[in-house]
Amino acid sequence: MPIAQTNGIHLYYEIHGDGQPLVVIPGLSIDVTTLEKIASELARKYRVIVFDNRGAGRSDKPDLPYSIEIMSEDAAGLLSELKTEQANIMGISMGGRIALELTHKHSKLVKSLILVSTSANVAKSTSRHLLFILIEIPRRLGNLLKKYPQPNYAYRRQRQASENYDATAILREVQVPTLILHGKGDRIVPHASAETLHNEMKDSKIVSFKGGHTFFFWRQKEFVRAVEEFLDDLSANN
């Protein structure tokens, strides 16, 4: 089982395919098994590195405060362990904030950014709070069906880290090509958040899809095609 010792924890990871490296950082509660099909599709052209964030899957789950800053150092440590000097970084939802922080603190590691269903910060609102109350029972039931269920304390640790982070002030400092992919009907991270990222990030492109927060599962072919076109254009221009 591929395990990296990084930033004081053991991090589970997988590598699929060959080519330029593409690191996939999962979102809240998501682990490697959830992203198997997407990783497999992307691995036809790229060396896909996908891992379980602390608190999920087969990585360590310390019952201590998490932060996006800490989790970005987990990712940086993994790349160092794998002797990967530079990679394209894809962050999904919470993973997008981890990717932004990684770019801010370790810009030399990042060749390009792909931000999926994410935002610079989490807007705290009554409607969002009610939405998370409504999805709590389905979330717990779904968690029981997972191959590697996430303990409730670890879910709370991840969620608190995500909600406490704000990358708004660093968006204009990001100097790498960025692709923003977002569902038009996203109720968890409204599409306006993607538009804000696009407006603030100088070298960015936004592509919108039918669907909600997890559009990339239901529109997988379109999603993969958008990623491939973005990375192919980068390669052609370098």
C-alpha positions as CSV (number, residue, x, y, z in Angstrom):
1,M,0.0,0.0,0.0
2,P,1.6,3.3,-1.1
3,I,2.0,5.5,2.0
4,A,4.1,8.7,2.3
5,Q,5.2,10.0,5.7
6,T,4.7,13.7,5.5
7,N,4.1,16.6,7.8
8,G,3.8,14.3,10.8
9,I,1.2,11.9,9.3
10,H,0.9,8.9,7.0
11,L,-0.7,9.9,3.7
12,Y,-2.2,7.3,1.4
13,Y,-1.7,8.0,-2.4
14,E,-2.0,6.3,-5.8
15,I,-0.2,7.0,-9.1
16,H,-1.8,6.1,-12.4
17,G,-0.6,6.6,-15.9
18,D,2.4,8.3,-17.5
19,G,3.1,11.8,-18.8
20,Q,3.1,15.2,-17.1
21,P,2.1,15.0,-13.5
22,L,-1.4,15.9,-12.5
23,V,-2.1,16.0,-8.8
24,V,-5.8,15.6,-7.7
25,I,-6.7,16.9,-4.3
26,P,-10.1,15.6,-3.1
27,G,-12.8,17.6,-1.4
28,L,-14.5,17.3,2.0
29,S,-15.0,13.7,3.0
30,I,-13.9,12.4,-0.5
31,D,-11.3,9.7,-0.7
32,V,-9.4,8.1,-3.5
33,T,-12.0,5.4,-4.1
34,T,-14.6,8.0,-5.0
35,L,-12.4,9.4,-7.7
36,E,-11.3,6.1,-9.3
37,K,-13.1,6.5,-12.6
38,I,-12.0,10.1,-13.1
39,A,-8.4,9.3,-12.2
40,S,-8.5,6.4,-14.6
41,E,-9.8,8.6,-17.5
42,L,-7.2,11.2,-16.8
43,A,-4.4,8.6,-16.5
44,R,-4.8,7.9,-20.3
45,K,-2.7,11.0,-20.9
46,Y,-1.2,12.1,-17.6
47,R,0.7,10.8,-14.5
48,V,-2.2,11.2,-12.1
49,I,-1.2,11.4,-8.4
50,V,-4.3,11.2,-6.2
51,F,-4.3,11.0,-2.4
52,D,-6.5,10.9,0.7
53,N,-6.4,14.1,2.7
54,R,-5.7,13.8,6.4
55,G,-9.0,12.7,8.0
56,A,-10.2,10.6,5.0
57,G,-9.7,7.3,3.3
58,R,-6.6,5.4,4.3
59,S,-4.6,8.4,5.5
60,D,-4.1,9.2,9.2
61,K,-7.0,10.9,11.0
62,P,-5.7,12.7,14.0
63,D,-8.3,14.1,16.3
64,L,-6.7,17.5,16.4
65,P,-7.5,20.8,14.7
66,Y,-7.0,20.7,10.9
67,S,-6.4,23.8,8.7
68,I,-6.1,24.3,5.0
69,E,-2.6,25.5,5.6
70,I,-1.7,22.2,7.3
71,M,-3.3,20.2,4.6
72,S,-1.5,22.1,1.8
73,E,1.8,21.2,3.6
74,D,0.7,17.6,3.5
75,A,0.4,17.9,-0.3
76,A,3.7,19.7,-0.6
77,G,5.4,17.0,1.5
78,L,3.9,14.2,-0.7
79,L,5.3,15.9,-3.8
80,S,8.7,16.1,-2.2
81,E,8.5,12.5,-1.2
82,L,7.7,11.5,-4.8
83,K,10.5,13.8,-6.1
84,T,8.0,15.7,-8.2
85,E,9.4,19.2,-8.7
86,Q,6.4,20.7,-10.5
87,A,2.9,19.5,-11.3
88,N,-0.5,20.6,-12.6
89,I,-2.7,20.8,-9.5
90,M,-6.4,20.0,-9.5
91,G,-8.4,20.8,-6.4
92,I,-12.0,19.8,-5.9
93,S,-14.2,21.8,-3.6
94,M,-12.3,21.9,-0.3
95,G,-9.3,20.6,-2.3
96,G,-9.5,23.8,-4.4
97,R,-8.7,25.8,-1.3
98,I,-5.9,23.5,-0.5
99,A,-4.6,24.0,-4.0
100,L,-4.8,27.8,-3.7
101,E,-2.8,27.7,-0.5
102,L,-0.3,25.3,-2.0
103,T,0.2,27.7,-4.9
104,H,0.6,30.6,-2.5
105,K,3.2,29.0,-0.3
106,H,4.9,26.7,-2.8
107,S,4.5,28.4,-6.2
108,K,7.5,26.6,-7.8
109,L,5.7,23.3,-7.3
110,V,2.6,24.4,-9.4
111,K,2.7,24.5,-13.2
112,S,-1.0,25.2,-13.5
113,L,-4.2,25.2,-11.4
114,I,-7.5,23.5,-12.1
115,L,-10.2,24.6,-9.6
116,V,-13.3,22.5,-9.5
117,S,-16.6,23.4,-7.6
118,T,-14.6,25.6,-5.3
119,S,-14.3,29.1,-3.9
120,A,-11.8,31.3,-2.2
121,N,-13.7,31.1,1.1
122,V,-16.9,29.6,2.5
123,A,-19.8,32.1,2.7
124,K,-21.5,31.6,6.0
125,S,-25.2,32.0,5.5
126,T,-28.5,30.7,7.0
127,S,-29.3,28.9,3.7
128,R,-26.0,27.1,3.6
129,H,-26.4,26.1,7.3
130,L,-29.9,24.7,6.5
131,L,-28.6,22.9,3.4
132,F,-25.9,21.1,5.5
133,I,-28.6,20.1,8.0
134,L,-30.7,18.6,5.2
135,I,-27.9,16.6,3.8
136,E,-26.5,15.3,7.1
137,I,-28.6,12.1,7.3
138,P,-27.9,11.2,3.6
139,R,-24.3,12.0,4.2
140,R,-24.1,9.6,7.2
141,L,-25.9,6.9,5.4
142,G,-23.6,7.2,2.4
143,N,-20.6,7.2,4.6
144,L,-21.6,3.8,6.0
145,L,-21.6,2.4,2.5
146,K,-18.0,3.6,1.8
147,K,-15.2,1.1,1.7
148,Y,-13.3,3.3,4.1
149,P,-15.9,5.2,6.2
150,Q,-14.9,8.6,7.6
151,P,-15.2,9.0,11.4
152,N,-17.6,11.8,12.3
153,Y,-14.9,13.7,14.2
154,A,-12.6,13.6,11.1
155,Y,-15.5,15.0,8.9
156,R,-15.9,17.8,11.4
157,R,-12.2,18.5,11.5
158,Q,-12.1,18.8,7.7
159,R,-15.2,20.9,7.5
160,Q,-14.0,23.3,10.1
161,A,-10.7,23.7,8.3
162,S,-12.5,24.4,5.0
163,E,-14.9,26.9,6.6
164,N,-12.2,28.8,8.4
165,Y,-10.0,29.4,5.4
166,D,-10.1,32.5,3.2
167,A,-7.9,32.9,0.1
168,T,-9.5,36.1,-1.1
169,A,-6.4,38.3,-0.4
170,I,-4.1,36.0,-2.4
171,L,-6.1,35.5,-5.6
172,R,-4.4,38.3,-7.5
173,E,-1.0,36.9,-6.5
174,V,-1.6,33.7,-8.3
175,Q,0.6,33.8,-11.4
176,V,0.0,30.3,-12.9
177,P,-2.6,29.5,-15.7
178,T,-5.8,28.5,-14.0
179,L,-8.9,26.6,-15.3
180,I,-12.1,27.1,-13.3
181,L,-14.7,24.4,-13.7
182,H,-18.1,24.8,-12.0
183,G,-21.7,23.6,-12.1
184,K,-24.3,26.2,-13.0
185,G,-26.7,24.7,-10.4
186,D,-24.3,24.4,-7.6
187,R,-26.1,25.1,-4.3
188,I,-23.2,24.3,-2.0
189,V,-20.8,26.7,-3.7
190,P,-22.8,29.0,-5.9
191,H,-21.7,29.7,-9.4
192,A,-21.0,33.3,-8.5
193,S,-18.1,32.1,-6.4
194,A,-16.5,30.7,-9.6
195,E,-17.1,34.0,-11.3
196,T,-15.3,35.8,-8.5
197,L,-12.3,33.5,-8.8
198,H,-12.2,34.2,-12.6
199,N,-12.5,38.0,-12.1
200,E,-9.7,38.1,-9.5
201,M,-7.3,35.7,-11.0
202,K,-5.4,37.2,-14.0
203,D,-4.6,34.2,-16.0
204,S,-7.8,32.2,-15.6
205,K,-10.4,30.6,-17.8
206,I,-13.9,29.5,-16.6
207,V,-16.0,26.7,-18.1
208,S,-19.5,26.1,-16.7
209,F,-21.4,22.9,-16.8
210,K,-25.0,21.8,-16.3
211,G,-25.4,20.3,-12.9
212,G,-24.6,21.0,-9.3
213,H,-21.7,20.6,-6.9
214,T,-20.7,17.1,-8.1
215,F,-21.3,17.8,-11.8
216,F,-18.0,16.1,-12.6
217,F,-19.4,12.7,-11.7
218,W,-22.4,13.0,-14.0
219,R,-20.6,14.9,-16.8
220,Q,-17.4,13.0,-16.6
221,K,-16.6,13.0,-20.4
222,E,-17.1,16.7,-20.7
223,F,-15.2,17.3,-17.5
224,V,-12.2,15.3,-18.7
225,R,-12.3,16.9,-22.1
226,A,-12.1,20.4,-20.6
227,V,-9.1,19.4,-18.5
228,E,-7.3,17.8,-21.5
229,E,-7.9,20.8,-23.7
230,F,-6.6,23.1,-21.0
231,L,-3.4,21.1,-20.4
232,D,-2.9,20.4,-24.1
233,D,-3.0,24.2,-24.8
234,L,-0.5,24.8,-22.1
235,S,1.9,22.2,-23.5
236,A,1.5,23.6,-27.1
237,N,2.3,27.2,-25.9
238,N,5.4,26.2,-23.8
